[in-house]
């Protein structure tokens, strides 16, 4: 799995927002902080990310995805509670 290519795919939608990726074999762990998630439920956020990765999931290149999806406001709030 090429994390650089996956980052580029995610950046087509999320631009310069915060994207963190890790991979172990064909398992992907990602965190995306984006204003594009504002007003979306957790399920809708995940569906948006999955739609971007669908070809790689269908091909088996990515077998499992664990994701965290936050808005900028949610991220700021979680930073203040630490």
N, C-alpha and C positions, 0 to 999 in steps of 0.2 A: 504494500500500500504506500503510495507516494503522498506524504503529508503536504508537500508543497502544492501539488495539484489539487488536493482536497481544500486547502486554504484558499486557493485561487477560485474554486467553485463557490465557496461560501462568501468570498469577498465580492462576487458579482451581485449578490443581494444585500449584504451587510456592509459593504464598503470598508471604511476605516474603523468600524466599530471593533470592539475587543473580541478577538477569537483566539482561543487556546485549544490546542490539539495534542493528543497523545495516542500512540498506537502500540498494541502488543499483538503481534501476528495480524489477524484480520479483525481484531476488536478495536473499535475507535471510541475514545473518550473525548468529549468536546464540551467547551463552555463558550457560549456566545452572549455578549451583553450588547443589546441593540435597542435603539428607539423604535425600530420596526415591530417590536413585540408589544408596544404600548397598546392596551385595549384588547389584546388577544389572550384567550385562555391558555393554560399550560398545554392542552392537547393541540390547539391551533398552532402554537409556537413550534411544537415538535413536528407537526405535519408540514410546516413550512420548511424546516431543516431537512426532514426526510425527503421532501419533494426534490430538493437540490441534490441529494445523494442517491436517489432511487436507482439510477443506472449502475452505480457501483455496488449497491446492495443486491440488485437483481443478478448481476454477474457473479456474485459470491466474493468479490474483492473485499467487501466489507460484510462481515457476518453479524456483528452485533454493534450497537451504538448505545452508549450511555451519555446523556447530555444534560447540561444545565443551561437554561435559557432565562435570562433576566433582562428587564428594562434598565435603562441608565438610572432611573430613580430607585428601583429595587436594589441595584448594586450599591448606590450611594448610601441607602439605608442600612444595608448589611455591613458596610464598611464602618459605619458609625457605632454599631453594636459590638464591634470587636474591641 
